[in-house]
Amino acid sequence: MRFTVEHPVGQPGCAPALYGPDGLSEFARAAEAAGFDAIAFTEHPAPSAKWYRAGGHATLDPLAALAFCAAATDRIRLLSYLLVLPYYRPLALAKTVATVDLLSGGRLILGAGGGYLRSEFAAVGAGFAERGALFDEALDVLRSVWATEEFSFAGRGFTAHGQVSTPAPVQQPCPPVWIGGNGRAARRRVARAGQGWAPLLIGEELAATTRTTPLATVAELAAAVRDLAGLAEAEGRDPAGIDVQVQSAQSDLSAHGAAAGHHEHLGELAEAGVTWFVVRPPATSLEAATGALARYGADVISRHRTDSPTEGRTR
């Protein structure tokens, strides 16, 4: 098992020190020192006030925040969790992706989702009804723009005639793409073009809010992972080369460390085919967050460490 820490800026009452420059640097270094494999930021560039007041959350720009963390660290991977691909012009996004990957020495993982807030789509000028097609189009551009000296592509609202995108990212042909979403459409995309799947263990109510499919139990997750394996094999791919990252109710840590039964939960997830687990530390103060990371590293990560990741998976 490998471990991702999601920065707590999105939690209610997050202490401002956690997302200021000094605190963010300290947080990233603490995560790396504790043995975490990746640090993650989510995205909501222009959510509605209604959504925010009803339980929504604050965000930083994920790629900018990850670039900042890259400068403060040496090893930890940098995960967008999740970047909403339909919000972006693909070639402009490709330039940012390549820049972050290059300046981090090849540490970027592009976690990508289709988005679910209709009003936010309108606010950024993206077509909500076209989000699936826009997602696939952006994914196709990112997979091919650095594979040729002159890139040509006829897209929705743009046309490339012999464009170049240089310098290229360190990771070729593209930084690994992990695709979010619980449904079979997300798994089909992973099987076709992704290096990882990032579902959530959630029930019907939250799944309806985020416009995805419920995955309420580890047994349901295991069945979905088996389905992904079958889809990958049908595409001529080895399922062992695809990572599965999960966030569950046990992802949230108290200030005192992991919840009871956490080791058993991780064991069940590993049996279901999960390779990465997401942790969310407390947001009450910088000290509480970094302390929780250190304890989790000592109590959990050291016990479940994967010393030799499966060949072909994200390193």
MARTOR-59591 format. One record per residue (C-alpha): residue in one letter; y, z, x. Coordinates in Angstrom, 3 decimals. Layout:
% MARTOR-59591
<site><r>A</r><c2>Y</c2><c3>Z</c3><c1>X</c1></site>
...
% end
This chain:
% MARTOR-59591
<site><r>M</r><c2>0.000</c2><c3>0.000</c3><c1>0.000</c1></site>
<site><r>R</r><c2>3.541</c2><c3>-0.786</c3><c1>1.142</c1></site>
<site><r>F</r><c2>6.699</c2><c3>0.807</c3><c1>-0.235</c1></site>
<site><r>T</r><c2>10.094</c2><c3>-0.381</c3><c1>-1.477</c1></site>
<site><r>V</r><c2>13.024</c2><c3>1.932</c3><c1>-2.139</c1></site>
<site><r>E</r><c2>15.460</c2><c3>0.772</c3><c1>-4.829</c1></site>
<site><r>H</r><c2>18.967</c2><c3>1.952</c3><c1>-4.066</c1></site>
<site><r>P</r><c2>20.106</c2><c3>4.406</c3><c1>-6.788</c1></site>
<site><r>V</r><c2>23.528</c2><c3>2.865</c3><c1>-7.490</c1></site>
<site><r>G</r><c2>22.243</c2><c3>1.947</c3><c1>-10.956</c1></site>
<site><r>Q</r><c2>21.306</c2><c3>5.484</c3><c1>-11.925</c1></site>
<site><r>P</r><c2>23.655</c2><c3>7.458</c3><c1>-14.230</c1></site>
<site><r>G</r><c2>26.173</c2><c3>9.520</c3><c1>-12.294</c1></site>
<site><r>C</r><c2>25.305</c2><c3>8.019</c3><c1>-8.930</c1></site>
<site><r>A</r><c2>27.331</c2><c3>9.815</c3><c1>-6.249</c1></site>
<site><r>P</r><c2>29.991</c2><c3>7.443</c3><c1>-4.858</c1></site>
<site><r>A</r><c2>29.010</c2><c3>8.425</c3><c1>-1.316</c1></site>
<site><r>L</r><c2>25.732</c2><c3>6.564</c3><c1>-1.825</c1></site>
<site><r>Y</r><c2>27.440</c2><c3>3.187</c3><c1>-2.175</c1></site>
<site><r>G</r><c2>30.352</c2><c3>3.671</c3><c1>0.208</c1></site>
<site><r>P</r><c2>30.034</c2><c3>2.073</c3><c1>3.661</c1></site>
<site><r>D</r><c2>29.108</c2><c3>5.211</c3><c1>5.594</c1></site>
<site><r>G</r><c2>26.720</c2><c3>6.515</c3><c1>2.946</c1></site>
<site><r>L</r><c2>25.019</c2><c3>3.164</c3><c1>2.429</c1></site>
<site><r>S</r><c2>24.447</c2><c3>2.825</c3><c1>6.160</c1></site>
<site><r>E</r><c2>22.990</c2><c3>6.333</c3><c1>6.289</c1></site>
<site><r>F</r><c2>20.790</c2><c3>5.653</c3><c1>3.253</c1></site>
<site><r>A</r><c2>19.394</c2><c3>2.435</c3><c1>4.753</c1></site>
<site><r>R</r><c2>18.667</c2><c3>4.095</c3><c1>8.088</c1></site>
<site><r>A</r><c2>17.005</c2><c3>7.049</c3><c1>6.329</c1></site>
<site><r>A</r><c2>14.751</c2><c3>4.664</c3><c1>4.378</c1></site>
<site><r>E</r><c2>13.741</c2><c3>2.898</c3><c1>7.562</c1></site>
<site><r>A</r><c2>13.109</c2><c3>6.172</c3><c1>9.405</c1></site>
<site><r>A</r><c2>10.961</c2><c3>7.444</c3><c1>6.505</c1></site>
<site><r>G</r><c2>8.678</c2><c3>4.430</c3><c1>6.815</c1></site>
<site><r>F</r><c2>9.762</c2><c3>2.385</c3><c1>3.794</c1></site>
<site><r>D</r><c2>8.939</c2><c3>-1.297</c3><c1>4.110</c1></site>
<site><r>A</r><c2>11.826</c2><c3>-2.678</c3><c1>2.033</c1></site>
<site><r>I</r><c2>15.163</c2><c3>-1.671</c3><c1>0.534</c1></site>
<site><r>A</r><c2>16.159</c2><c3>-3.255</c3><c1>-2.781</c1></site>
<site><r>F</r><c2>19.210</c2><c3>-3.901</c3><c1>-4.968</c1></site>
<site><r>T</r><c2>19.289</c2><c3>-5.332</c3><c1>-8.466</c1></site>
<site><r>E</r><c2>21.859</c2><c3>-7.636</c3><c1>-10.063</c1></site>
<site><r>H</r><c2>24.203</c2><c3>-7.639</c3><c1>-13.046</c1></site>
<site><r>P</r><c2>27.424</c2><c3>-9.461</c3><c1>-12.085</c1></site>
<site><r>A</r><c2>29.151</c2><c3>-9.357</c3><c1>-15.494</c1></site>
<site><r>P</r><c2>27.318</c2><c3>-7.289</c3><c1>-18.138</c1></site>
<site><r>S</r><c2>28.991</c2><c3>-6.430</c3><c1>-21.417</c1></site>
<site><r>A</r><c2>30.668</c2><c3>-3.082</c3><c1>-22.005</c1></site>
<site><r>K</r><c2>28.364</c2><c3>-2.653</c3><c1>-25.020</c1></site>
<site><r>W</r><c2>25.274</c2><c3>-2.951</c3><c1>-22.801</c1></site>
<site><r>Y</r><c2>26.765</c2><c3>-0.636</c3><c1>-20.200</c1></site>
<site><r>R</r><c2>27.633</c2><c3>2.075</c3><c1>-22.754</c1></site>
<site><r>A</r><c2>24.165</c2><c3>1.806</c3><c1>-24.339</c1></site>
<site><r>G</r><c2>22.394</c2><c3>2.755</c3><c1>-21.130</c1></site>
<site><r>G</r><c2>23.178</c2><c3>-0.095</c3><c1>-18.764</c1></site>
<site><r>H</r><c2>23.980</c2><c3>0.511</c3><c1>-15.154</c1></site>
<site><r>A</r><c2>26.264</c2><c3>-0.300</c3><c1>-12.256</c1></site>
<site><r>T</r><c2>25.250</c2><c3>-2.684</c3><c1>-9.474</c1></site>
<site><r>L</r><c2>26.380</c2><c3>-4.001</c3><c1>-6.137</c1></site>
<site><r>D</r><c2>26.082</c2><c3>-7.672</c3><c1>-5.324</c1></site>
<site><r>P</r><c2>22.501</c2><c3>-7.646</c3><c1>-4.028</c1></site>
<site><r>L</r><c2>22.747</c2><c3>-10.227</c3><c1>-1.260</c1></site>
<site><r>A</r><c2>26.010</c2><c3>-8.787</c3><c1>0.067</c1></site>
<site><r>A</r><c2>24.573</c2><c3>-5.252</c3><c1>-0.002</c1></site>
<site><r>L</r><c2>21.388</c2><c3>-6.412</c3><c1>1.730</c1></site>
<site><r>A</r><c2>23.389</c2><c3>-8.131</c3><c1>4.453</c1></site>
<site><r>F</r><c2>25.270</c2><c3>-4.862</c3><c1>5.003</c1></site>
<site><r>C</r><c2>21.977</c2><c3>-2.958</c3><c1>5.236</c1></site>
<site><r>A</r><c2>20.629</c2><c3>-5.522</c3><c1>7.692</c1></site>
<site><r>A</r><c2>23.431</c2><c3>-4.662</c3><c1>10.099</c1></site>
<site><r>A</r><c2>22.569</c2><c3>-0.936</c3><c1>9.894</c1></site>
<site><r>T</r><c2>18.795</c2><c3>-1.309</c3><c1>10.413</c1></site>
<site><r>D</r><c2>16.245</c2><c3>-3.041</c3><c1>12.621</c1></site>
<site><r>R</r><c2>12.932</c2><c3>-3.338</c3><c1>10.762</c1></site>
<site><r>I</r><c2>13.123</c2><c3>-2.767</c3><c1>7.022</c1></site>
<site><r>R</r><c2>12.761</c2><c3>-5.793</c3><c1>4.722</c1></site>
<site><r>L</r><c2>15.624</c2><c3>-6.733</c3><c1>2.395</c1></site>
<site><r>L</r><c2>14.666</c2><c3>-7.355</c3><c1>-1.250</c1></site>
<site><r>S</r><c2>16.787</c2><c3>-8.677</c3><c1>-4.101</c1></site>
<site><r>Y</r><c2>15.223</c2><c3>-6.956</c3><c1>-7.107</c1></site>
<site><r>L</r><c2>15.909</c2><c3>-9.098</c3><c1>-9.025</c1></site>
<site><r>L</r><c2>18.374</c2><c3>-11.915</c3><c1>-8.386</c1></site>
<site><r>V</r><c2>18.964</c2><c3>-13.929</c3><c1>-11.570</c1></site>
<site><r>L</r><c2>18.430</c2><c3>-17.499</c3><c1>-10.359</c1></site>
<site><r>P</r><c2>19.890</c2><c3>-19.251</c3><c1>-13.456</c1></site>
<site><r>Y</r><c2>23.316</c2><c3>-17.696</c3><c1>-12.684</c1></site>
<site><r>Y</r><c2>23.707</c2><c3>-19.750</c3><c1>-9.486</c1></site>
<site><r>R</r><c2>24.357</c2><c3>-23.280</c3><c1>-8.337</c1></site>
<site><r>P</r><c2>21.209</c2><c3>-23.781</c3><c1>-6.268</c1></site>
<site><r>L</r><c2>22.766</c2><c3>-25.214</c3><c1>-3.117</c1></site>
<site><r>A</r><c2>25.461</c2><c3>-22.527</c3><c1>-2.973</c1></site>
<site><r>L</r><c2>22.754</c2><c3>-19.887</c3><c1>-3.364</c1></site>
<site><r>A</r><c2>20.676</c2><c3>-21.558</c3><c1>-0.642</c1></site>
<site><r>K</r><c2>23.551</c2><c3>-21.122</c3><c1>1.820</c1></site>
<site><r>T</r><c2>23.799</c2><c3>-17.381</c3><c1>1.100</c1></site>
<site><r>V</r><c2>20.030</c2><c3>-16.917</c3><c1>1.262</c1></site>
<site><r>A</r><c2>19.820</c2><c3>-18.705</c3><c1>4.608</c1></site>
<site><r>T</r><c2>22.737</c2><c3>-16.707</c3><c1>6.010</c1></site>
<site><r>V</r><c2>21.259</c2><c3>-13.318</c3><c1>5.082</c1></site>
<site><r>D</r><c2>17.836</c2><c3>-14.288</c3><c1>6.392</c1></site>
<site><r>L</r><c2>19.279</c2><c3>-15.641</c3><c1>9.634</c1></site>
<site><r>L</r><c2>21.551</c2><c3>-12.667</c3><c1>10.344</c1></site>
<site><r>S</r><c2>18.788</c2><c3>-10.172</c3><c1>9.503</c1></site>
<site><r>G</r><c2>16.297</c2><c3>-11.830</c3><c1>11.827</c1></site>
<site><r>G</r><c2>14.079</c2><c3>-13.077</c3><c1>9.016</c1></site>
<site><r>R</r><c2>13.837</c2><c3>-9.953</c3><c1>6.849</c1></site>
<site><r>L</r><c2>14.889</c2><c3>-11.256</c3><c1>3.421</c1></site>
<site><r>I</r><c2>12.540</c2><c3>-11.278</c3><c1>0.415</c1></site>
<site><r>L</r><c2>14.049</c2><c3>-13.147</c3><c1>-2.519</c1></site>
<site><r>G</r><c2>13.019</c2><c3>-11.245</c3><c1>-5.641</c1></site>
<site><r>A</r><c2>13.980</c2><c3>-13.529</c3><c1>-8.520</c1></site>
<site><r>G</r><c2>14.143</c2><c3>-13.221</c3><c1>-12.286</c1></site>
<site><r>G</r><c2>15.156</c2><c3>-15.330</c3><c1>-15.252</c1></site>
<site><r>G</r><c2>17.631</c2><c3>-12.836</c3><c1>-16.753</c1></site>
<site><r>Y</r><c2>17.790</c2><c3>-11.429</c3><c1>-20.259</c1></site>
<site><r>L</r><c2>21.404</c2><c3>-10.568</c3><c1>-21.198</c1></site>
<site><r>R</r><c2>22.726</c2><c3>-13.383</c3><c1>-23.387</c1></site>
<site><r>S</r><c2>26.352</c2><c3>-12.231</c3><c1>-23.082</c1></site>
<site><r>E</r><c2>26.133</c2><c3>-12.119</c3><c1>-19.300</c1></site>
<site><r>F</r><c2>24.874</c2><c3>-15.696</c3><c1>-19.227</c1></site>
<site><r>A</r><c2>27.946</c2><c3>-16.708</c3><c1>-21.250</c1></site>
<site><r>A</r><c2>30.244</c2><c3>-14.726</c3><c1>-18.955</c1></site>
<site><r>V</r><c2>29.008</c2><c3>-16.443</c3><c1>-15.778</c1></site>
<site><r>G</r><c2>28.852</c2><c3>-19.876</c3><c1>-17.422</c1></site>
<site><r>A</r><c2>25.072</c2><c3>-20.322</c3><c1>-17.428</c1></site>
<site><r>G</r><c2>23.001</c2><c3>-21.656</c3><c1>-20.318</c1></site>
<site><r>F</r><c2>20.875</c2><c3>-18.897</c3><c1>-21.809</c1></site>
<site><r>A</r><c2>18.641</c2><c3>-21.336</c3><c1>-23.697</c1></site>
<site><r>E</r><c2>18.041</c2><c3>-23.254</c3><c1>-20.463</c1></site>
<site><r>R</r><c2>17.265</c2><c3>-20.251</c3><c1>-18.297</c1></site>
<site><r>G</r><c2>13.619</c2><c3>-21.220</c3><c1>-17.737</c1></site>
<site><r>A</r><c2>14.512</c2><c3>-24.741</c3><c1>-16.644</c1></site>
<site><r>L</r><c2>17.390</c2><c3>-23.460</c3><c1>-14.499</c1></site>
<site><r>F</r><c2>15.074</c2><c3>-20.955</c3><c1>-12.832</c1></site>
<site><r>D</r><c2>12.513</c2><c3>-23.623</c3><c1>-11.976</c1></site>
<site><r>E</r><c2>15.202</c2><c3>-25.978</c3><c1>-10.722</c1></site>
<site><r>A</r><c2>16.687</c2><c3>-23.349</c3><c1>-8.390</c1></site>
<site><r>L</r><c2>13.220</c2><c3>-22.460</c3><c1>-7.134</c1></site>
<site><r>D</r><c2>12.442</c2><c3>-26.112</c3><c1>-6.389</c1></site>
<site><r>V</r><c2>15.709</c2><c3>-26.503</c3><c1>-4.455</c1></site>
<site><r>L</r><c2>15.118</c2><c3>-23.366</c3><c1>-2.389</c1></site>
<site><r>R</r><c2>11.589</c2><c3>-24.486</c3><c1>-1.526</c1></site>
<site><r>S</r><c2>12.676</c2><c3>-27.928</c3><c1>-0.316</c1></site>
<site><r>V</r><c2>16.315</c2><c3>-27.908</c3><c1>0.870</c1></site>
<site><r>W</r><c2>15.441</c2><c3>-26.847</c3><c1>4.445</c1></site>
<site><r>A</r><c2>12.338</c2><c3>-29.027</c3><c1>4.693</c1></site>
<site><r>T</r><c2>14.283</c2><c3>-32.261</c3><c1>5.203</c1></site>
<site><r>E</r><c2>17.231</c2><c3>-33.418</c3><c1>7.293</c1></site>
<site><r>E</r><c2>18.962</c2><c3>-34.916</c3><c1>4.256</c1></site>
<site><r>F</r><c2>18.385</c2><c3>-33.281</c3><c1>0.880</c1></site>
<site><r>S</r><c2>18.584</c2><c3>-35.311</c3><c1>-2.326</c1></site>
<site><r>F</r><c2>18.098</c2><c3>-33.874</c3><c1>-5.801</c1></site>
<site><r>A</r><c2>19.219</c2><c3>-34.720</c3><c1>-9.340</c1></site>
<site><r>G</r><c2>19.784</c2><c3>-31.393</c3><c1>-11.070</c1></site>
<site><r>R</r><c2>21.349</c2><c3>-29.985</c3><c1>-14.224</c1></site>
<site><r>G</r><c2>25.063</c2><c3>-30.291</c3><c1>-13.583</c1></site>
<site><r>F</r><c2>24.821</c2><c3>-31.312</c3><c1>-9.921</c1></site>
<site><r>T</r><c2>23.580</c2><c3>-34.183</c3><c1>-7.808</c1></site>
<site><r>A</r><c2>22.743</c2><c3>-34.029</c3><c1>-4.107</c1></site>
<site><r>H</r><c2>22.834</c2><c3>-37.307</c3><c1>-2.165</c1></site>
<site><r>G</r><c2>21.747</c2><c3>-36.642</c3><c1>1.402</c1></site>
<site><r>Q</r><c2>23.182</c2><c3>-33.127</c3><c1>1.687</c1></site>
<site><r>V</r><c2>22.461</c2><c3>-30.796</c3><c1>4.609</c1></site>
<site><r>S</r><c2>22.055</c2><c3>-27.010</c3><c1>4.622</c1></site>
<site><r>T</r><c2>22.260</c2><c3>-25.768</c3><c1>8.181</c1></site>
<site><r>P</r><c2>21.573</c2><c3>-23.455</c3><c1>9.914</c1></site>
<site><r>A</r><c2>18.253</c2><c3>-22.868</c3><c1>8.199</c1></site>
<site><r>P</r><c2>16.734</c2><c3>-19.459</c3><c1>7.487</c1></site>
<site><r>V</r><c2>14.416</c2><c3>-17.884</c3><c1>10.040</c1></site>
<site><r>Q</r><c2>11.533</c2><c3>-17.837</c3><c1>7.551</c1></site>
<site><r>Q</r><c2>10.356</c2><c3>-21.374</c3><c1>6.937</c1></site>
<site><r>P</r><c2>10.220</c2><c3>-23.290</c3><c1>4.728</c1></site>
<site><r>C</r><c2>11.988</c2><c3>-20.566</c3><c1>2.690</c1></site>
<site><r>P</r><c2>12.131</c2><c3>-16.764</c3><c1>2.626</c1></site>
<site><r>P</r><c2>9.281</c2><c3>-15.417</c3><c1>0.459</c1></site>
<site><r>V</r><c2>9.998</c2><c3>-15.502</c3><c1>-3.267</c1></site>
<site><r>W</r><c2>8.717</c2><c3>-12.709</c3><c1>-5.510</c1></site>
<site><r>I</r><c2>9.024</c2><c3>-13.532</c3><c1>-9.202</c1></site>
<site><r>G</r><c2>9.679</c2><c3>-10.858</c3><c1>-11.811</c1></site>
<site><r>G</r><c2>8.583</c2><c3>-10.785</c3><c1>-15.429</c1></site>
<site><r>N</r><c2>5.490</c2><c3>-9.403</c3><c1>-17.109</c1></site>
<site><r>G</r><c2>4.433</c2><c3>-12.451</c3><c1>-19.071</c1></site>
<site><r>R</r><c2>2.062</c2><c3>-15.294</c3><c1>-18.274</c1></site>
<site><r>A</r><c2>4.961</c2><c3>-17.706</c3><c1>-17.710</c1></site>
<site><r>A</r><c2>6.060</c2><c3>-15.571</c3><c1>-14.757</c1></site>
<site><r>R</r><c2>2.510</c2><c3>-15.528</c3><c1>-13.389</c1></site>
<site><r>R</r><c2>2.295</c2><c3>-19.319</c3><c1>-13.707</c1></site>
<site><r>R</r><c2>5.478</c2><c3>-19.620</c3><c1>-11.651</c1></site>
<site><r>V</r><c2>4.071</c2><c3>-17.280</c3><c1>-9.019</c1></site>
<site><r>A</r><c2>0.836</c2><c3>-19.250</c3><c1>-8.870</c1></site>
<site><r>R</r><c2>2.765</c2><c3>-22.496</c3><c1>-8.453</c1></site>
<site><r>A</r><c2>5.478</c2><c3>-21.486</c3><c1>-6.035</c1></site>
<site><r>G</r><c2>5.769</c2><c3>-17.739</c3><c1>-5.373</c1></site>
<site><r>Q</r><c2>4.609</c2><c3>-15.393</c3><c1>-2.666</c1></site>
<site><r>G</r><c2>4.709</c2><c3>-12.320</c3><c1>-4.889</c1></site>
<site><r>W</r><c2>4.747</c2><c3>-11.035</c3><c1>-8.461</c1></site>
<site><r>A</r><c2>6.984</c2><c3>-8.107</c3><c1>-9.472</c1></site>
<site><r>P</r><c2>6.049</c2><c3>-6.753</c3><c1>-12.932</c1></site>
<site><r>L</r><c2>7.075</c2><c3>-3.453</c3><c1>-14.519</c1></site>
<site><r>L</r><c2>4.694</c2><c3>-0.955</c3><c1>-16.082</c1></site>
<site><r>I</r><c2>6.581</c2><c3>-0.538</c3><c1>-19.362</c1></site>
<site><r>G</r><c2>5.890</c2><c3>-0.168</c3><c1>-23.073</c1></site>
<site><r>E</r><c2>6.962</c2><c3>-2.228</c3><c1>-26.048</c1></site>
<site><r>E</r><c2>10.477</c2><c3>-0.813</c3><c1>-26.521</c1></site>
<site><r>L</r><c2>11.725</c2><c3>-1.461</c3><c1>-22.984</c1></site>
<site><r>A</r><c2>9.855</c2><c3>-4.738</c3><c1>-22.824</c1></site>
<site><r>A</r><c2>11.689</c2><c3>-5.913</c3><c1>-25.940</c1></site>
<site><r>T</r><c2>15.038</c2><c3>-4.916</c3><c1>-24.416</c1></site>
<site><r>T</r><c2>14.362</c2><c3>-6.897</c3><c1>-21.255</c1></site>
<site><r>R</r><c2>12.758</c2><c3>-9.841</c3><c1>-23.104</c1></site>
<site><r>T</r><c2>9.384</c2><c3>-9.559</c3><c1>-21.405</c1></site>
<site><r>T</r><c2>5.780</c2><c3>-8.653</c3><c1>-22.243</c1></site>
<site><r>P</r><c2>4.636</c2><c3>-5.015</c3><c1>-22.377</c1></site>
<site><r>L</r><c2>2.338</c2><c3>-3.804</c3><c1>-19.610</c1></site>
<site><r>A</r><c2>1.783</c2><c3>-0.212</c3><c1>-20.594</c1></site>
<site><r>T</r><c2>-1.327</c2><c3>0.770</c3><c1>-18.645</c1></site>
<site><r>V</r><c2>-2.899</c2><c3>0.218</c3><c1>-15.248</c1></site>
<site><r>A</r><c2>-5.862</c2><c3>-1.409</c3><c1>-17.005</c1></site>
<site><r>E</r><c2>-3.536</c2><c3>-3.982</c3><c1>-18.602</c1></site>
<site><r>L</r><c2>-1.917</c2><c3>-4.565</c3><c1>-15.227</c1></site>
<site><r>A</r><c2>-5.308</c2><c3>-5.082</c3><c1>-13.584</c1></site>
<site><r>A</r><c2>-6.196</c2><c3>-7.703</c3><c1>-16.190</c1></site>
<site><r>A</r><c2>-2.894</c2><c3>-9.469</c3><c1>-15.539</c1></site>
<site><r>V</r><c2>-3.523</c2><c3>-9.450</c3><c1>-11.779</c1></site>
<site><r>R</r><c2>-6.933</c2><c3>-11.031</c3><c1>-12.392</c1></site>
<site><r>D</r><c2>-5.238</c2><c3>-13.662</c3><c1>-14.545</c1></site>
<site><r>L</r><c2>-2.760</c2><c3>-14.354</c3><c1>-11.718</c1></site>
<site><r>A</r><c2>-5.658</c2><c3>-14.792</c3><c1>-9.318</c1></site>
<site><r>G</r><c2>-7.233</c2><c3>-17.373</c3><c1>-11.613</c1></site>
<site><r>L</r><c2>-3.951</c2><c3>-19.245</c3><c1>-11.973</c1></site>
<site><r>A</r><c2>-3.460</c2><c3>-19.272</c3><c1>-8.208</c1></site>
<site><r>E</r><c2>-6.970</c2><c3>-20.609</c3><c1>-7.609</c1></site>
<site><r>A</r><c2>-6.306</c2><c3>-23.369</c3><c1>-10.144</c1></site>
<site><r>E</r><c2>-3.289</c2><c3>-24.344</c3><c1>-8.012</c1></site>
<site><r>G</r><c2>-5.502</c2><c3>-24.467</c3><c1>-4.933</c1></site>
<site><r>R</r><c2>-4.082</c2><c3>-21.237</c3><c1>-3.497</c1></site>
<site><r>D</r><c2>-5.749</c2><c3>-18.108</c3><c1>-2.141</c1></site>
<site><r>P</r><c2>-4.795</c2><c3>-15.150</c3><c1>-4.401</c1></site>
<site><r>A</r><c2>-5.118</c2><c3>-12.808</c3><c1>-1.411</c1></site>
<site><r>G</r><c2>-1.914</c2><c3>-14.338</c3><c1>-0.051</c1></site>
<site><r>I</r><c2>0.148</c2><c3>-13.207</c3><c1>-3.063</c1></site>
<site><r>D</r><c2>1.742</c2><c3>-9.747</c3><c1>-3.119</c1></site>
<site><r>V</r><c2>2.037</c2><c3>-7.651</c3><c1>-6.280</c1></site>
<site><r>Q</r><c2>4.867</c2><c3>-5.118</c3><c1>-6.437</c1></site>
<site><r>V</r><c2>5.024</c2><c3>-2.610</c3><c1>-9.303</c1></site>
<site><r>Q</r><c2>7.480</c2><c3>-0.060</c3><c1>-10.627</c1></site>
<site><r>S</r><c2>6.147</c2><c3>2.622</c3><c1>-12.976</c1></site>
<site><r>A</r><c2>7.169</c2><c3>5.945</c3><c1>-14.519</c1></site>
<site><r>Q</r><c2>6.089</c2><c3>7.628</c3><c1>-11.289</c1></site>
<site><r>S</r><c2>8.576</c2><c3>5.569</c3><c1>-9.287</c1></site>
<site><r>D</r><c2>11.326</c2><c3>8.086</c3><c1>-10.068</c1></site>
<site><r>L</r><c2>11.409</c2><c3>11.001</c3><c1>-7.662</c1></site>
<site><r>S</r><c2>12.842</c2><c3>14.426</c3><c1>-8.243</c1></site>
<site><r>A</r><c2>14.860</c2><c3>16.091</c3><c1>-5.527</c1></site>
<site><r>H</r><c2>11.642</c2><c3>17.876</c3><c1>-4.550</c1></site>
<site><r>G</r><c2>9.508</c2><c3>14.796</c3><c1>-3.824</c1></site>
<site><r>A</r><c2>6.639</c2><c3>12.996</c3><c1>-5.485</c1></site>
<site><r>A</r><c2>5.303</c2><c3>14.031</c3><c1>-8.870</c1></site>
<site><r>A</r><c2>1.886</c2><c3>15.647</c3><c1>-9.338</c1></site>
<site><r>G</r><c2>-0.909</c2><c3>13.113</c3><c1>-9.421</c1></site>
<site><r>H</r><c2>1.103</c2><c3>10.574</c3><c1>-7.470</c1></site>
<site><r>H</r><c2>-1.609</c2><c3>9.899</c3><c1>-4.894</c1></site>
<site><r>E</r><c2>-4.147</c2><c3>9.252</c3><c1>-7.644</c1></site>
<site><r>H</r><c2>-1.710</c2><c3>6.898</c3><c1>-9.375</c1></site>
<site><r>L</r><c2>-1.233</c2><c3>4.910</c3><c1>-6.177</c1></site>
<site><r>G</r><c2>-4.987</c2><c3>4.708</c3><c1>-5.743</c1></site>
<site><r>E</r><c2>-5.388</c2><c3>3.326</c3><c1>-9.257</c1></site>
<site><r>L</r><c2>-2.655</c2><c3>0.770</c3><c1>-8.633</c1></site>
<site><r>A</r><c2>-4.293</c2><c3>-0.328</c3><c1>-5.381</c1></site>
<site><r>E</r><c2>-7.599</c2><c3>-0.814</c3><c1>-7.217</c1></site>
<site><r>A</r><c2>-5.746</c2><c3>-2.940</c3><c1>-9.771</c1></site>
<site><r>G</r><c2>-4.525</c2><c3>-5.242</c3><c1>-6.993</c1></site>
<site><r>V</r><c2>-1.060</c2><c3>-3.804</c3><c1>-6.349</c1></site>
<site><r>T</r><c2>0.155</c2><c3>-4.157</c3><c1>-2.756</c1></site>
<site><r>W</r><c2>3.714</c2><c3>-2.739</c3><c1>-2.990</c1></site>
<site><r>F</r><c2>5.117</c2><c3>0.233</c3><c1>-4.935</c1></site>
<site><r>V</r><c2>8.775</c2><c3>0.848</c3><c1>-5.835</c1></site>
<site><r>V</r><c2>10.388</c2><c3>4.268</c3><c1>-5.377</c1></site>
<site><r>R</r><c2>13.692</c2><c3>5.374</c3><c1>-6.924</c1></site>
<site><r>P</r><c2>15.248</c2><c3>8.421</c3><c1>-5.226</c1></site>
<site><r>P</r><c2>17.701</c2><c3>10.842</c3><c1>-6.896</c1></site>
<site><r>A</r><c2>21.327</c2><c3>9.762</c3><c1>-7.082</c1></site>
<site><r>T</r><c2>23.051</c2><c3>13.147</c3><c1>-7.358</c1></site>
<site><r>S</r><c2>24.173</c2><c3>13.163</c3><c1>-3.719</c1></site>
<site><r>L</r><c2>23.606</c2><c3>11.376</c3><c1>-0.446</c1></site>
<site><r>E</r><c2>21.809</c2><c3>14.451</c3><c1>0.879</c1></site>
<site><r>A</r><c2>19.468</c2><c3>14.614</c3><c1>-2.119</c1></site>
<site><r>A</r><c2>18.600</c2><c3>10.929</c3><c1>-1.796</c1></site>
<site><r>T</r><c2>17.962</c2><c3>10.900</c3><c1>1.946</c1></site>
<site><r>G</r><c2>16.050</c2><c3>14.175</c3><c1>1.745</c1></site>
<site><r>A</r><c2>13.780</c2><c3>12.750</c3><c1>-0.952</c1></site>
<site><r>L</r><c2>13.152</c2><c3>9.677</c3><c1>1.195</c1></site>
<site><r>A</r><c2>12.166</c2><c3>11.800</c3><c1>4.190</c1></site>
<site><r>R</r><c2>9.783</c2><c3>13.926</c3><c1>2.120</c1></site>
<site><r>Y</r><c2>8.221</c2><c3>10.886</c3><c1>0.487</c1></site>
<site><r>G</r><c2>7.675</c2><c3>9.302</c3><c1>3.869</c1></site>
<site><r>A</r><c2>5.966</c2><c3>12.410</c3><c1>5.211</c1></site>
<site><r>D</r><c2>3.952</c2><c3>13.258</c3><c1>2.092</c1></site>
<site><r>V</r><c2>3.049</c2><c3>9.837</c3><c1>0.679</c1></site>
<site><r>I</r><c2>3.823</c2><c3>6.829</c3><c1>2.866</c1></site>
<site><r>S</r><c2>2.032</c2><c3>8.265</c3><c1>5.885</c1></site>
<site><r>R</r><c2>-1.081</c2><c3>8.733</c3><c1>3.753</c1></site>
<site><r>H</r><c2>-1.088</c2><c3>5.333</c3><c1>2.075</c1></site>
<site><r>R</r><c2>0.235</c2><c3>3.250</c3><c1>4.956</c1></site>
<site><r>T</r><c2>-1.100</c2><c3>-0.287</c3><c1>5.337</c1></site>
<site><r>D</r><c2>-1.247</c2><c3>-0.771</c3><c1>9.085</c1></site>
<site><r>S</r><c2>-2.517</c2><c3>-4.352</c3><c1>9.003</c1></site>
<site><r>P</r><c2>-1.226</c2><c3>-6.296</c3><c1>5.989</c1></site>
<site><r>T</r><c2>-3.506</c2><c3>-8.990</c3><c1>4.610</c1></site>
<site><r>E</r><c2>-3.005</c2><c3>-12.235</c3><c1>6.514</c1></site>
<site><r>G</r><c2>-0.596</c2><c3>-14.490</c3><c1>4.652</c1></site>
<site><r>R</r><c2>1.187</c2><c3>-11.737</c3><c1>2.749</c1></site>
<site><r>T</r><c2>4.781</c2><c3>-10.760</c3><c1>3.189</c1></site>
<site><r>R</r><c2>5.239</c2><c3>-8.868</c3><c1>6.427</c1></site>
% end
